[in-house]
Amino acid sequence: MWDRVAELVCTRLSWVVALAVVVLGGVLTALIGQNGSADQSPVALPPSAESAKAAALRADFPGGDRAPVILVVTRTDGKALSGGDLAAVEQARDRMLLVAGDGGAPPSPVTNSADGKAALVGVPVDSALSGFALGDMVTALREAARDGLPGGLAAHVTGGPAFGADIASAFSGANVTLLAVTGAVVAVLLIATYRSPVLWLVPLLVIAFADRVAAALGSAAAEAAGMTADGSTSGITSVLVFGAGSNYALLLISRYREELRRHRGTHRQALHTAVRFAGPAILASNATVVLALLTLLLASSPSTRSLGVQAASGLVVAAVFVLLVLPPLLGLFGPKLFWPFIPAAGDQEIVTTGVWHRVADWVSGHAGRVATVAVAALAILATGLIATPVGLNQIDQFRVRADSVTGYEALAAHFPSGQTDPTLVIAHTDRAGEVTRAIQVTPGVVGVTPAGRSATGLTRWRVVIDGTPASPSAFDTVAALRDSVKQADPGALVGGSDAQALDAKNAAIHDRLLVIPAILVVVLAVLYILLRAVLAPLVLVGATVLSTMAALGLGGWVSVQLLGFPALDNTTPLFAFLFLVALGVDYTIFLVTRAREETPQFGTRGGIVRAVSATGAVITSAGIVLAAVFCVLGVLPLIVLTQLGIIVGLGILLDTFVVRTVVIPALFTLIGPRVWWPAFRQDEIEATGSGPAGGQEGG
């Protein structure tokens, strides 16, 4: 099959195939149109979550189509507010109401704090607003509040909608920023890798066009599956397309350059051989990552499921462009693309010389000690997970200062905890008495107020709890409150910000327990199909998982201890595990498919040494490119994306320089021919050559 594929994309008329793919991609992108995924806010809660059900019932109550933002005003000198200051707060509220629309309800009164140093007032906004529309509304409200405010007063807008707006604003222009920075990083690294002023342009332009096609098709696929794409998933998808696409291109071009040194025929024959042998590795690598991403469909979080569909679609597009568009372009321009270092037939073979050959030969010659030290080092790094807290609260989501966080901190300094963002309880009106008593006797509840009845026979209460928002004590109170009210009314619901944070945490734990085993099953299945050996896939997945745990431990320590982030976000461990295992197996496949090719002739040790020699440079280049591309996520001001970039970047470097270069060659040498059984029989391998290339089996 790969001979036919290579023939298709390496002949003189292969440009017809490339042009057809490009035109089809352009037409589909134009027909689908500019996707609006960046205009959507992330949706972490599954519809089945109790807090999500409570939020859905909000429209049944008077004013339920409105959600309040909170204006908090303090003096910049820290003194108590005067009567004139309070009057200015009322005027700011009225200006905000003109922007938001009053919804027909009377304006809320201004509340002064007990110490007289802060005032707050709620301003309702349309609860259906989301993404950039919500961000524009909150921005206009902030401008209205501050326009005409007397000197000496500081005004901040906070509350649930304001936090949502600031998160959406974090993705304002995110696609452009990510594309610009990612493209620049990839370009610099490709120039350094190829040492050519021209060659880097070809893969970069192919991948950049693939990313635009992938963005449109990914969003369309998510929407067709009943999911809503958002700014975070679109940004991560672009990073994956650029990172994985660059890796595929590096592998193909590296094999092409190697074959140019070997072939005494035309450059198209060298390209044919490169596609014939690199193509299966690229396809197997792509299938592994795509199938691993599709395990996210098992998750409960809508944003997580959407990421699975978008990213899987994007990586399929990346592989199609690298396999069908890049080879015709390489064939069209020929070896002169490598100028000034144009490879020629008869150049020294990289599988028997060079730094990577010396490293691999030394590692395999000291396999036992090397494997022990490397595995122990990774295990020590993995222990960092033990002391790494998981779970960011709402005010800790931002890496840079956000107005909603500043406003919340001002509220927390002057008003009782929980008063400005109460927990909500919804229950049947005919059980109102029992529910009220159940709320009052719940430990951690310091106040309860009825908040209206619906025409559907429901009553709502605002409950003030004693605990820092999204803290363990707040979660304990919400859990106790749910138990209490359900004893009075089994149909009662507890919602609000703390309940949503608790449900999001529980959903993340559920997703980790379900999706992580599914990822491992998928990766193992692909490796078994690819290698047709019993031990090799287990060794490879074991090494990759250990490397991933080490990256999580090291990255968690860097995030919390070095950078001062309060904790890892709930979603970070799952996403980091997914990307590190799936993308790490990319390099495993690059390495072991070459080892499988060399082993029948040179033996287990010789095969792995030659494989490391041949792929060491390309895996190192690919690892550095992918790590750098993930670090680009740090340009966005959300801590979760910064953490993801740090952990995945560190993990890919560990995978590149420790696992692929040291651990796997050492383990394969120690296990010997048995690692390939039954794909190769032990007697077949033992009968192959010895000496420096083959070495002694078993190390």
C-alpha positions, 0 to 999 in steps of 0.5 A: 500500500505504501508503495502505491502511496509513495508512487502517488505523491512522488511522481512528476504529476504529484502536484495534481494531488497536492493541488487537489488537496489544497483546493478542497481544503480551501473550498471547505474552509470557505463554505464553513466560514469563519468559526466563532469558537473563540467567541464562546466561553468554556463550559466545564459543567455537564448538564447532569450536574446538580448546580447546572440543573439549578442554573437551568431553573433560574429562568422560572423565577422572577428576574431569572433571565438576569444575573447580577454583576457587583459594583464595589467602590472604595476610597484610594486612601483607605478612609471611610466613604462619605455621604457624597461618596455613597451618592456617587456610587448611586450615580454610577449604578444608574449609569450602569443600568442605562447600559445593561437595561433595568429589566423592569425591576427597581434598582438595588440599594447601595450597601455600605460595609460595617467599617464604612470603607466599601460600598456595593450594589448589584446591577443585573445583566442578561444571563444569556450573554456569553463569550465576547458578547458578555465581555463587551457588556462588562467592559461597557459597564466598567466604563460607565461606572468609572465615567464621572466617578469623583477622584479618590474613589476606586470602582471595580466590577466583579461577580459571576458574569464579570469573572466569565467576561474576564475569562472570555477576554483572555481569549480576545485576539488569542487565535492571532497571538497564538498563530503569530507566536507559534509560527515564529517559534516553529520557523526559528526552530526549523531554520536551526534544524535544517540550517537552510534559508529556504527549506523551512518555508515549505513545511511551515506554509503547508502546516499553517494552511492545514491549521486554517483548514483544521480550525474550520473543520474541527469547529464544524465537527464539534457543532455537528456532534452537538458540542460547542467549541470555545476559545480554549479548545481552539487555541489548544487545537492550533498548538497541537496541529502546529506541533504534531504537523511539524513533527511529521514533517521533520520525520519525513524530511529527515528520512528524505535527506538520509535517502539522498545520501544513500541513493545514486538514482534520482531525488524522486526515488529517494523521496519515494523511499522516504515516504515508503518508510516514514509514512507508516510511522507518521500514520501510526503516530497520527492514529494513536494521538487521534484515537487518544483524543477521541477518548475525551468523548467519554468525559462529562465536561462539554469543553473537554469533549469538544476538545477531543473532537476538534483536536482529533479532526485537526490532527487528521488534517495535519497528517493528510497535508504532510503526507499528500501535499508536502512530498510533491512540493519536496519533489518539485524543488528537489535537493536544492531546497537543502542549500547550502548543505545539499546531501549527496549520494555517498555521504557518511551514513548517520546510522553508524557514525555521529554523536547519536551513534556514540550515545546509543552505543554507550547506553546499550553497552552499560544498559543495566546501570543506565536503566536503573539510574534513569528509572530511579530519577524519573520515579523521584521526579514523579513523587512531586505529585504527592505534595502538589495541590489540585483545584484552582478557585475562581479568583486564582484563574488569572496569571495577570491582574483581572478587575473581577479579582480585584473587586472580589478581594475588595469585597472579601476585605470589607464584607462577610464571606459568602454574603456577596455570592450566596449559595442557592437552594431550589425546592418544591414550595409545598416543602418550604417549611421543612427545607428552611429548617434543614438549611438552618441546621446545616453546619457552616450555614450562617444565614438564609433568605427566601428569594422568590417563588416560581409559577411552577411550584418552586421556591428559591433561597439565598444561603450564606455559608461560612467559608472562603469561596471554592475552599474545602470548607465551602465544599464541605458545607455545600455537600452537607447542605445537599444532604440536609435539603434532600432529606426534606425534599428529595427533588431539592437542588443546591447551586451557586458558585461554590456548588458549581466549583464542587461539581466541576471538581467532581467531574474532573475526578470522574473524567480522570478515572475514566479517560486515563485508562481508556488512553492507555488501552488505545495506545497499547492497542495501536502499538500491538497492531503496529509491532505485533510483539508481546513485550515491546508495547508493554515496555514502551507504554510503561516507560512513557507513563513513568515519564509522564508522571515525572513530568507531572511531578516536576511541572507541579513543583515548578508551578506551585513552588517556583512560580507561586501558583496556588494549585494545579487546575482541575483539568490540568492533570488529565490534559497533560497526561493525554498530551504527554502519553499520546505525543510521547508515543509519537517519538516511540513509534518513530524510534521503534519502527526504525528499530523493527526495520533494522533488527532482522539484519543487525540484531536487537542491540544493533537494531536499537543502536542504529535506530537511535543513531538514525532518529536521534537528531529528528526526535530531538528536533521534533521534541524541542519544536513541540515543547516550544510550541506548547510553551506558547500557551503561556502567552495567554493570561490563564493559569491553566494554559500556562500550567499545561504549557509548562508540564507538557513542555517539560514532559516532552523534553524528558521524553526526548532526552531521557526516555527515547535516548536512554531508557528504551535503548537500555531496556531493549538491550537488557531484554534482548530478542525476547522483546520482539517475540513473536514478530521475530523469533529469538533464533532469527535475531541471534543469528544476525550480525555481531560486532559494533553494529549488532553487539551482543544480545542482552547487553 
